[in-house]
Amino acid sequence: MFEDLVSKVLPALLGRYVSFQKDQLTINIWNQEIILVDVELILEAFDYLQLPFALKKGRIGKLSVRIPWKTLGWGAIIIAIEDVFICACPREDSEWSSDSLDKRELDGKLAKLKAIELAKISRRITDNQTGQSLLSYILAKILDNIQVSIRNVHITYADNYKDQGNFMFGLEFSSLSIQTDPKKQSFAMSLMVMSRQDEVNKTVEISNVGIYCHHLDEQQGSCDTGGLTETNFSFSHELAHPRDAYLLNPFNVTIFVLANKAGKLDGAPRYNITVELTALILSIDEIQIQQILNLCDYFSICALRTKYGRYRPSQSSLSKRHKGWQRMWWHYAQRSVLADVRRELRKTSWNYLGQRLDCRRKYVNFYRMKLELLQKGQLVSEDILQELENMDREGDIDDILNYRTIAEQKLQEALVKSTKDNFSSPGSPRIDDQSAGAGQGWLKWLSRGMLGAGGTADTSSFADVSDDIIKDIYEGTEFHPISSAENHLTKENHYSLFVRLSFSEILVSITSRQVLHTYITGTSTLYCCRHSITNYNKF
C-alpha cells in the first residue's frame, strides 16, 4: 500500500524531469530508502533554460533518497546520485524554426515569472527582522538536515567541423559530497546540544574535477559518443579521452560553509564560505585554442539565430547553391533588419498604445479576480486561467510584472477600505480575527505570496497571517525569535556573505603540437642515423 502511494506521488514530483517505470522503483521501508535505477532525463523539460545547444541524451544510473521518518526533525536526509551522463550537441536547423523558438521563449518567460514571484515573497518575509531571522533559520535548518552525494558525473559537448574533424568538450568529476562537518558534529553530539546550535557547518568536497577537449575518431559522428552512452559505461578517465587532452587537469575542491541561523549576528556574517583548491594546472595547445574560439563563435551565432532564426530560409545552407539562393538570403537579411525597425516604430504608434492600454486593463481585472478567488479559498475558473495564459504568452515580461503589481495594489486598497468600512459602521459586527484567519493556513499564505498576493511593499509584519499561525510555524521549525531590543543591527556591522578563496598552486602551460611533432620527427631521424653508423662500424 505504501509503495503504491509513493509510486503515485513520485511521478507528480519528478515526472517532469525524469522518465521511469514502476519496475525501476524500489522502496525499502525498513531502511527508509527510495531507489530509482537507470532513469532517462526528459530533455524537453530543460527548454526553459534556453540553452544555445541541444541536449541529446541524459541518464542517471541510480537515484536514492533516504528519509528518517522517525527522526525527521534532527535526522539527516541523504540524497545519493550515481553515474550521471549528459550529452549535448549543436542544434539542428529544425530546432531554430519559429515554433521551436516560440516554445523555448515561452518556457523561459514563465520560468522567469515564477522566479521573480518567489523572490517577491522572500522579500516580503524579510521586510522585518523576525521574518528575516525565520527565513534564514529555515534555510539553515534545511542545509543542516540534508546530505548529498553525487558520484561519476560526465557532461560532454560534441561538434563537427568539416575542415577540422570532430571535437568533444567535456566536464567531469568523480564525486561531490555535501555533509555536516564531522568535527563540528561530533563536538555538538558530545555536548548533547545538537538541536541548540546556532551555527550550521557544512563541507562540500568535489574530487577530480577536470575539463578536456580532444579530437574524436573519424568513424564517430558529432553526437556519437560510442561507449559513453552505453549503460555499462565506465567513468574512468583513461577510457573516455587521452590524458593530454585536459585543458584543466583534475583537481580537488573543498568548500566550508558556515551558516548562522541565530537572529542575532553580533557583527558576524550570516554565511561564511571558505574555498580551498589544490594545484590548478592549465595546459592548452594551438588546436584546442582554435576549438575554443570556434565554440565562442557558435555561441555568438546562436544568440543571433535566437533573435532572427525564424526568418532564416528553411532547410538551406550557404554551401548548397540552389536556384535563387541569392534572393532567399537577401530576403533573410532584409526581414531581420526590418523586424528590429518595425518593432521600434510600433512602440510609438497610437494603435500599439491603445492595444497596450486594453491589455493592461484586461490583465489587471483578470489577475485581480484570480487573487480574490484564491483569498476566498475558491477555485479559479478555466476561462480566467486561459485568458491569463494567453496574455502571458503574448506580453512582455516587464509589462506582465507591472500589471500584476497594479492588481495587487488595487486588491490591497480594496481590502483596507472594506476593513475600515466594517469598523466605522455603527451597526456592523466586528470581524473576529480568529475566525477570519482560521481558514488561512500558512501553506495557503505562502502560495498566495508566490502568486503575488498578500502584503504590501512596506509590510512590517506577516500580512494576512494570524498570530496563532505564526506561533505554529515557530513551534514546527523550533524557531525562537529574539526581541527587537536584543537585536540592534546596523548597516555598519551587518554582513550577509563572506567568501575566502585559496589556491595552493597555479601552473599554466602553452604547447604547440606542430613544434612537438617536428621535434619528435627530428629525434627519430637522428636516432636512425646513429643506428646506421653503429651498424657500419660493426662491419
C-alpha positions as CSV (number, residue, x, y, z in Angstrom):
1,M,0.0,0.0,0.0
2,F,2.8,2.4,0.9
3,E,4.7,1.5,-2.3
4,D,1.6,2.2,-4.4
5,L,1.2,5.6,-2.7
6,V,4.8,6.5,-3.3
7,S,4.7,5.3,-6.9
8,K,1.8,7.7,-7.5
9,V,3.4,10.7,-5.7
10,L,6.8,10.4,-7.3
11,P,5.7,10.9,-10.9
12,A,4.0,14.1,-9.8
13,L,7.2,15.4,-8.3
14,L,9.9,14.0,-10.6
15,G,7.8,13.1,-13.7
16,R,8.6,16.4,-15.4
17,Y,12.3,15.8,-15.4
18,V,12.9,12.0,-15.4
19,S,11.1,9.2,-17.1
20,F,10.8,5.9,-15.2
21,Q,8.6,2.9,-14.8
22,K,7.3,1.2,-11.7
23,D,9.7,-1.7,-12.1
24,Q,12.6,0.9,-11.8
25,L,11.4,2.0,-8.4
26,T,12.5,0.2,-5.2
27,I,11.1,1.2,-1.8
28,N,12.8,-0.2,1.3
29,I,10.6,0.6,4.3
30,W,13.0,-0.8,6.9
31,N,16.0,1.1,5.5
32,Q,13.7,4.2,4.9
33,E,15.1,4.4,1.4
34,I,13.6,5.1,-2.1
35,I,15.7,4.0,-5.1
36,L,15.4,4.7,-8.8
37,V,17.7,2.8,-11.2
38,D,18.6,3.7,-14.8
39,V,16.3,6.6,-15.4
40,E,16.4,8.8,-18.5
41,L,16.1,12.6,-18.3
42,I,13.2,14.2,-20.2
43,L,15.2,16.6,-22.3
44,E,12.3,18.8,-23.2
45,A,11.9,19.8,-19.6
46,F,15.0,21.9,-19.8
47,D,13.8,24.1,-22.7
48,Y,13.1,26.9,-20.2
49,L,16.9,27.3,-19.8
50,Q,17.1,28.4,-23.5
51,L,20.4,26.8,-24.0
52,P,22.3,27.5,-27.2
53,F,22.9,23.8,-27.7
54,A,20.6,20.8,-27.7
55,L,20.6,18.1,-25.0
56,K,20.7,14.8,-26.9
57,K,20.9,12.3,-24.1
58,G,20.7,12.3,-20.3
59,R,20.9,9.4,-17.9
60,I,21.1,8.8,-14.2
61,G,22.3,5.4,-13.2
62,K,21.0,5.5,-9.6
63,L,19.0,7.9,-7.5
64,S,18.3,7.2,-3.9
65,V,16.7,9.2,-1.1
66,R,16.9,8.1,2.5
67,I,14.4,9.9,4.8
68,P,14.4,9.2,8.5
69,W,10.7,9.2,9.1
70,K,11.0,8.6,12.9
71,T,13.7,11.3,13.4
72,L,12.7,13.7,10.7
73,G,13.3,16.8,12.9
74,W,17.0,16.1,13.5
75,G,17.9,13.1,11.4
76,A,19.8,13.6,8.1
77,I,18.1,13.3,4.8
78,I,20.6,11.6,2.5
79,I,20.3,12.1,-1.3
80,A,22.7,9.9,-3.4
81,I,23.1,10.2,-7.2
82,E,25.4,8.0,-9.2
83,D,26.5,7.7,-12.9
84,V,25.2,10.9,-14.4
85,F,25.8,11.3,-18.1
86,I,24.7,14.2,-20.3
87,C,25.5,14.7,-23.9
88,A,25.0,17.9,-25.8
89,C,25.3,18.8,-29.5
90,P,24.7,21.8,-31.7
91,R,21.0,22.4,-32.5
92,E,19.7,21.2,-35.9
93,D,18.1,23.6,-38.3
94,S,14.7,22.3,-37.5
95,E,15.2,23.4,-33.9
96,W,15.6,27.0,-35.0
97,S,12.1,27.1,-36.5
98,S,9.6,29.7,-35.4
99,D,7.5,27.1,-33.4
100,S,10.6,25.8,-31.6
101,L,11.9,29.3,-30.8
102,D,8.4,30.4,-29.5
103,K,8.1,27.4,-27.3
104,R,11.6,27.9,-25.7
105,E,10.9,31.6,-25.3
106,L,7.6,30.9,-23.6
107,D,9.1,28.4,-21.2
108,G,11.9,30.8,-20.3
109,K,9.4,33.6,-19.7
110,L,7.2,31.6,-17.5
111,A,10.2,30.3,-15.5
112,K,11.4,33.9,-15.0
113,L,8.0,35.0,-13.8
114,K,7.9,32.2,-11.2
115,A,11.4,33.0,-10.1
116,I,10.5,36.7,-9.7
117,E,7.4,35.9,-7.7
118,L,9.4,33.6,-5.4
119,A,11.9,36.4,-4.9
120,K,8.9,38.8,-4.1
121,I,7.6,36.6,-1.3
122,S,11.1,36.2,0.0
123,R,11.5,40.0,0.2
124,R,8.1,40.3,1.9
125,I,9.1,37.8,4.5
126,T,12.4,39.6,5.2
127,D,10.8,43.1,5.5
128,N,11.1,42.8,9.2
129,Q,13.8,41.3,11.3
130,T,11.6,38.5,12.7
131,G,10.8,37.4,9.2
132,Q,14.4,37.7,8.1
133,S,15.5,35.6,11.0
134,L,12.8,33.0,10.3
135,L,13.7,32.7,6.7
136,S,17.4,32.3,7.4
137,Y,16.6,29.8,10.2
138,I,14.5,27.7,7.8
139,L,17.3,27.7,5.2
140,A,19.9,26.8,7.7
141,K,17.6,24.0,9.0
142,I,17.3,22.5,5.6
143,L,21.0,22.9,5.0
144,D,21.7,21.2,8.3
145,N,19.5,18.2,7.7
146,I,20.4,17.4,4.1
147,Q,23.4,15.4,2.9
148,V,24.1,15.0,-0.8
149,S,26.4,12.5,-2.5
150,I,27.0,12.6,-6.3
151,R,29.3,10.2,-8.0
152,N,30.6,9.8,-11.5
153,V,29.3,12.9,-13.5
154,H,30.3,13.3,-17.1
155,I,28.9,16.2,-19.3
156,T,30.1,16.3,-22.9
157,Y,29.6,18.6,-25.9
158,A,30.5,17.3,-29.3
159,D,30.7,19.3,-32.6
160,N,31.7,18.6,-36.2
161,Y,33.8,20.8,-38.3
162,K,34.3,19.8,-41.9
163,D,37.8,21.1,-42.2
164,Q,39.0,20.1,-38.7
165,G,37.1,17.0,-37.9
166,N,35.0,16.1,-34.8
167,F,35.8,17.6,-31.4
168,M,34.5,17.0,-28.0
169,F,34.5,19.2,-24.9
170,G,33.8,17.6,-21.5
171,L,33.4,18.3,-17.8
172,E,33.7,15.5,-15.4
173,F,34.2,14.8,-11.7
174,S,34.3,11.6,-9.7
175,S,32.5,12.6,-6.6
176,L,30.7,15.5,-4.9
177,S,29.6,15.3,-1.3
178,I,27.7,17.8,0.9
179,Q,27.7,16.8,4.5
180,T,27.9,18.2,8.0
181,D,31.4,18.9,9.2
182,P,32.3,15.7,11.2
183,K,34.4,17.6,13.7
184,K,31.7,20.1,14.5
185,Q,29.1,17.4,14.5
186,S,31.0,15.1,16.9
187,F,31.6,18.1,19.2
188,A,28.0,19.0,19.2
189,M,26.9,15.4,19.9
190,S,29.4,15.2,22.8
191,L,27.8,18.2,24.4
192,M,24.3,16.9,23.7
193,V,23.3,20.3,22.4
194,M,22.9,19.5,18.8
195,S,19.5,21.0,18.4
196,R,20.5,24.2,20.1
197,Q,23.5,25.0,17.9
198,D,23.3,28.5,16.4
199,E,25.7,27.5,13.6
200,V,25.5,25.0,10.7
201,N,28.8,23.7,9.4
202,K,28.7,22.0,6.0
203,T,31.6,20.7,4.0
204,V,31.4,20.4,0.2
205,E,34.1,18.2,-1.4
206,I,34.5,17.8,-5.1
207,S,37.1,15.3,-6.3
208,N,38.8,15.0,-9.7
209,V,37.2,18.0,-11.4
210,G,38.5,18.2,-15.0
211,I,37.8,19.9,-18.3
212,Y,39.1,18.5,-21.5
213,C,39.0,19.0,-25.3
214,H,40.1,16.3,-27.7
215,H,39.7,15.1,-31.3
216,L,37.2,12.3,-32.0
217,D,37.8,9.3,-34.2
218,E,36.7,9.6,-37.9
219,Q,34.1,6.9,-37.5
220,Q,32.4,8.8,-34.7
221,G,29.8,11.4,-35.6
222,S,29.4,14.7,-33.8
223,C,26.9,13.3,-31.4
224,D,28.0,9.7,-31.5
225,T,29.8,9.2,-28.2
226,G,30.4,5.5,-28.7
227,G,30.8,3.7,-25.5
228,L,29.9,6.8,-23.5
229,T,26.2,6.2,-24.0
230,E,26.1,2.6,-23.0
231,T,24.5,1.6,-19.8
232,N,27.7,-0.2,-18.7
233,F,29.9,2.8,-19.4
234,S,32.9,3.0,-17.3
235,F,33.7,6.5,-16.0
236,S,37.4,6.0,-15.8
237,H,39.3,8.9,-17.4
238,E,41.5,6.8,-19.5
239,L,38.7,5.2,-21.4
240,A,36.9,8.5,-22.1
241,H,39.8,10.5,-23.5
242,P,43.6,10.7,-23.5
243,R,45.3,12.3,-20.6
244,D,47.0,15.0,-22.7
245,A,43.5,16.3,-23.8
246,Y,42.9,18.1,-20.5
247,L,42.5,21.9,-20.5
248,L,42.2,21.9,-16.8
249,N,43.8,18.9,-15.1
250,P,41.8,17.1,-12.4
251,F,41.9,18.9,-9.1
252,N,40.1,18.8,-5.8
253,V,37.9,21.4,-4.3
254,T,36.9,21.7,-0.6
255,I,34.2,24.3,0.4
256,F,33.5,25.0,4.1
257,V,30.1,26.7,4.6
258,L,29.2,28.2,8.0
259,A,25.6,29.4,8.2
260,N,24.4,31.4,11.2
261,K,20.8,30.5,12.0
262,A,20.5,32.7,15.0
263,G,18.7,36.0,14.8
264,K,21.5,37.9,16.4
265,L,24.6,38.2,14.3
266,D,26.8,40.3,16.5
267,G,28.7,41.6,13.5
268,A,29.4,38.2,12.1
269,P,28.4,37.3,8.5
270,R,25.3,35.3,8.0
271,Y,27.1,33.0,5.6
272,N,30.8,32.3,5.8
273,I,32.3,30.4,2.8
274,T,35.9,29.2,2.5
275,V,37.0,27.6,-0.7
276,E,40.3,25.6,-0.9
277,L,41.6,24.3,-4.2
278,T,44.5,22.0,-4.9
279,A,47.1,22.8,-7.6
280,L,45.4,24.2,-10.8
281,I,47.2,23.0,-13.9
282,L,46.1,24.6,-17.1
283,S,47.5,23.3,-20.4
284,I,46.5,24.2,-23.9
285,D,47.8,23.9,-27.5
286,E,47.0,25.8,-30.7
287,I,44.4,23.2,-31.8
288,Q,42.5,23.5,-28.6
289,I,42.6,27.3,-28.7
290,Q,41.1,27.1,-32.2
291,Q,38.3,24.9,-31.0
292,I,37.6,27.2,-28.1
293,L,37.3,30.1,-30.5
294,N,35.0,28.1,-32.7
295,L,32.9,27.3,-29.7
296,C,32.7,31.0,-28.8
297,D,31.7,31.8,-32.4
298,Y,29.0,29.2,-32.3
299,F,27.5,30.7,-29.1
300,S,27.6,34.2,-30.8
301,I,25.8,32.8,-33.8
302,C,23.2,31.1,-31.6
303,A,22.4,34.4,-30.0
304,L,21.7,35.9,-33.4
305,R,19.7,32.8,-34.5
306,T,17.6,33.0,-31.4
307,K,16.7,36.6,-32.5
308,Y,16.4,36.1,-36.2
309,G,16.3,32.4,-36.8
310,R,12.5,32.5,-37.5
311,Y,13.3,34.4,-40.8
312,R,16.0,32.1,-42.0
313,P,15.4,30.0,-45.1
314,S,14.3,26.6,-44.0
315,Q,16.5,23.6,-45.0
316,S,19.0,25.7,-46.8
317,S,22.7,26.4,-46.2
318,L,25.2,28.6,-47.9
319,S,27.2,25.6,-49.1
320,K,24.3,24.4,-51.3
321,R,23.7,26.9,-54.1
322,H,20.1,26.2,-55.0
323,K,18.4,28.1,-57.7
324,G,17.5,31.6,-56.4
325,W,19.6,31.2,-53.3
326,Q,20.8,34.8,-53.6
327,R,17.3,36.2,-53.4
328,M,16.4,33.9,-50.4
329,W,19.4,35.0,-48.3
330,W,18.9,38.6,-49.3
331,H,15.3,38.4,-48.1
332,Y,16.5,36.8,-44.9
333,A,18.8,39.8,-44.2
334,Q,16.1,42.2,-45.2
335,R,13.5,40.7,-42.9
336,S,15.9,40.5,-40.0
337,V,16.8,44.2,-40.2
338,L,13.2,45.3,-40.8
339,A,12.0,43.3,-37.8
340,D,14.0,45.5,-35.5
341,V,12.9,48.7,-37.2
342,R,9.3,47.8,-37.2
343,R,9.5,46.7,-33.5
344,E,10.8,50.1,-32.5
345,L,8.3,52.0,-34.7
346,R,5.4,50.0,-33.4
347,K,6.1,51.1,-29.9
348,T,5.4,54.7,-30.9
349,S,2.2,54.1,-32.8
350,W,-1.2,55.1,-31.5
351,N,-2.6,51.6,-32.3
352,Y,0.1,50.0,-30.1
353,L,-0.6,52.4,-27.2
354,G,-4.3,51.7,-27.4
355,Q,-3.8,47.9,-27.5
356,R,-1.4,48.1,-24.6
357,L,-4.0,50.1,-22.5
358,D,-6.6,47.5,-23.3
359,C,-4.3,44.6,-22.5
360,R,-3.3,46.3,-19.2
361,R,-7.0,46.8,-18.2
362,K,-7.9,43.3,-19.1
363,Y,-4.9,41.7,-17.4
364,V,-5.3,43.7,-14.2
365,N,-9.0,42.7,-14.0
366,F,-8.4,39.0,-14.6
367,Y,-5.5,38.8,-12.3
368,R,-7.4,40.6,-9.5
369,M,-10.3,38.2,-9.9
370,K,-7.8,35.3,-9.6
371,L,-6.3,36.7,-6.4
372,E,-9.8,37.4,-4.9
373,L,-10.9,33.8,-5.6
374,L,-7.7,32.5,-4.0
375,Q,-8.2,34.7,-1.0
376,K,-11.7,33.3,-0.5
377,G,-10.5,29.7,-0.9
378,Q,-12.4,29.2,-4.2
379,L,-11.2,27.6,-7.4
380,V,-10.2,29.8,-10.3
381,S,-12.2,29.1,-13.4
382,E,-10.6,27.8,-16.5
383,D,-11.6,30.8,-18.5
384,I,-9.6,33.2,-16.3
385,L,-6.6,30.9,-16.3
386,Q,-6.7,30.6,-20.1
387,E,-7.0,34.3,-20.6
388,L,-4.1,35.0,-18.3
389,E,-2.0,32.3,-20.0
390,N,-2.7,33.8,-23.5
391,M,-1.7,37.2,-22.3
392,D,1.4,35.8,-20.6
393,R,2.3,34.2,-23.9
394,E,2.0,37.4,-25.9
395,G,3.0,40.1,-23.5
396,D,6.4,41.4,-22.5
397,I,7.7,40.1,-19.1
398,D,8.2,43.7,-17.8
399,D,4.7,44.6,-18.7
400,I,3.3,41.5,-17.1
401,L,5.1,42.2,-13.8
402,N,3.8,45.8,-13.9
403,Y,0.2,44.6,-14.4
404,R,0.5,42.1,-11.6
405,T,1.8,44.8,-9.2
406,I,-1.1,47.1,-10.1
407,A,-3.6,44.3,-9.5
408,E,-2.1,43.6,-6.1
409,Q,-2.2,47.2,-5.1
410,K,-5.8,47.5,-6.1
411,L,-6.7,44.4,-4.2
412,Q,-4.9,45.6,-1.1
413,E,-6.6,49.0,-1.3
414,A,-10.0,47.3,-1.6
415,L,-9.3,45.1,1.5
416,V,-8.1,48.1,3.5
417,K,-11.2,50.1,2.5
418,S,-13.5,47.2,3.3
419,T,-11.9,46.8,6.8
420,K,-12.3,50.5,7.6
421,D,-16.0,50.5,6.5
422,N,-16.7,47.5,8.7
423,F,-15.2,49.1,11.7
424,S,-16.7,52.6,11.0
425,S,-20.3,51.3,10.6
426,P,-22.2,51.7,13.9
427,G,-24.3,48.5,13.4
428,S,-21.8,46.3,11.6
429,P,-20.5,43.3,13.5
430,R,-16.8,43.2,14.3
431,I,-14.8,40.7,12.4
432,D,-13.3,38.0,14.7
433,D,-9.6,37.8,14.0
434,Q,-9.5,34.1,14.8
435,S,-12.5,33.2,12.6
436,A,-11.1,35.3,9.8
437,G,-7.7,33.7,10.0
438,A,-8.9,30.2,10.7
439,G,-9.3,29.3,7.0
440,Q,-5.9,30.8,6.0
441,G,-3.2,28.2,6.7
442,W,0.4,29.1,6.3
443,L,0.6,26.9,3.2
444,K,-2.1,29.0,1.6
445,W,-0.4,32.2,2.7
446,L,2.8,31.0,1.1
447,S,1.1,30.1,-2.1
448,R,-0.7,33.4,-2.2
449,G,2.6,35.2,-1.7
450,M,4.1,33.2,-4.6
451,L,1.3,34.3,-6.7
452,G,1.9,37.9,-5.8
453,A,-0.8,38.4,-3.2
454,G,-0.7,39.3,0.4
455,G,1.1,42.2,1.9
456,T,2.4,45.5,0.6
457,A,5.8,46.6,-0.3
458,D,6.4,48.2,3.1
459,T,5.0,45.3,5.1
460,S,6.1,45.4,8.7
461,S,4.5,42.1,9.7
462,F,3.3,38.9,8.2
463,A,0.3,40.1,6.2
464,D,-2.9,38.0,6.3
465,V,-1.4,35.6,8.8
466,S,-2.8,35.4,12.4
467,D,-0.6,35.2,15.5
468,D,-1.7,31.6,16.1
469,I,-0.5,30.5,12.6
470,I,2.9,32.3,13.1
471,K,3.2,30.5,16.5
472,D,2.5,27.2,14.9
473,I,5.2,27.9,12.3
474,Y,7.7,28.8,15.1
475,E,6.9,25.6,17.0
476,G,7.1,23.4,13.9
477,T,10.5,24.7,13.0
478,E,11.8,25.1,16.6
479,F,12.4,28.7,15.9
480,H,12.7,31.1,18.9
481,P,12.7,34.8,17.8
482,I,14.6,37.3,19.9
483,S,13.1,40.6,20.9
484,S,13.8,43.7,18.9
485,A,15.5,45.2,22.0
486,E,18.2,42.5,21.9
487,N,18.8,42.8,18.2
488,H,20.3,46.1,17.2
489,L,21.6,45.5,13.7
490,T,23.0,48.5,11.8
491,K,24.3,48.7,8.4
492,E,27.9,49.1,9.7
493,N,28.0,45.7,11.4
494,H,25.7,43.6,9.2
495,Y,27.3,41.4,6.6
496,S,25.3,38.8,4.7
497,L,28.1,36.9,3.0
498,F,31.9,36.4,3.4
499,V,33.9,34.4,0.9
500,R,37.5,33.4,1.1
501,L,39.3,31.7,-1.8
502,S,42.7,30.0,-1.5
503,F,44.9,28.2,-4.1
504,S,47.9,26.1,-3.3
505,E,49.5,26.4,-6.8
506,I,48.6,27.6,-10.3
507,L,50.5,26.3,-13.3
508,V,49.8,27.4,-16.9
509,S,51.5,25.7,-19.9
510,I,51.0,26.5,-23.6
511,T,52.3,24.0,-26.1
512,S,52.4,23.6,-29.8
513,R,51.7,20.2,-31.4
514,Q,53.4,21.3,-34.6
515,V,56.7,22.1,-32.9
516,L,56.4,18.9,-30.8
517,H,55.8,16.8,-33.9
518,T,58.8,18.4,-35.6
519,Y,60.9,17.7,-32.5
520,I,59.8,14.1,-32.4
521,T,60.5,13.6,-36.1
522,G,63.9,15.2,-35.8
523,T,64.8,13.0,-32.9
524,S,63.7,9.8,-34.7
525,T,65.8,10.8,-37.7
526,L,68.8,11.5,-35.6
527,Y,68.4,8.1,-33.8
528,C,68.2,6.3,-37.2
529,C,71.4,7.9,-38.4
530,R,73.2,7.0,-35.3
531,H,71.9,3.4,-35.6
532,S,73.1,3.2,-39.2
533,I,76.6,4.4,-38.3
534,T,76.9,1.9,-35.4
535,N,76.0,-0.9,-37.7
536,Y,78.5,0.2,-40.3
537,N,81.3,0.3,-37.7
538,K,80.5,-3.3,-36.7
539,F,81.1,-4.5,-40.2
